[in-house]
């Protein structure tokens, strides 16, 4: 129970941090947002951002759960970071990179949602939002 409470508090803290990162992105402060993201990967998941960037979608959940002993809470945190990374890349005009991160986030949220013992409206909402963002990013620009 203690570990679960700890993970939930970490997710709440991460939510506040991501809100700040998204605020920086809206202001066009991409460098500061990027630095904050880099720090968040290490502070919350104890790995450099490059470690997660280099993971293929196909091996993402298995590698993290089996080889690194991550929990569903860790996967949710990573999914949130991937979403923020996707938003940063989209703001910078890198649609293909953005889509790749949204797809990884979607995969993680779907995995956690399916593997969970309880239904979460919040996760389902995030899944729908990410699917919309992927569809929008795939639309040809005018």
PELIN-V286670 format. One line per field, one symbol per residue. phi: phi as a letter, one per 30 degrees, with the letter a starting at -180 (. if undefined). burial: 1 if it has 16 or more other C-alpha atoms within 10 Angstrom, else 0. A space follows every 50 residues. Layout:
phi: ???
burial: ???
This chain:
phi: .dddddddddddddedddeddddddddidddddddddeddeddcbhbded edddddedcedddddddchdcdddddddddddddddddddddjcdddded dddddeeddddddddddbdbdddddddddddddddddddddd
burial: 00000010011001001100110110000100110111111001100010 00000010011001000000011111111111111111110000101111 111111111101100000000010011001101100100000
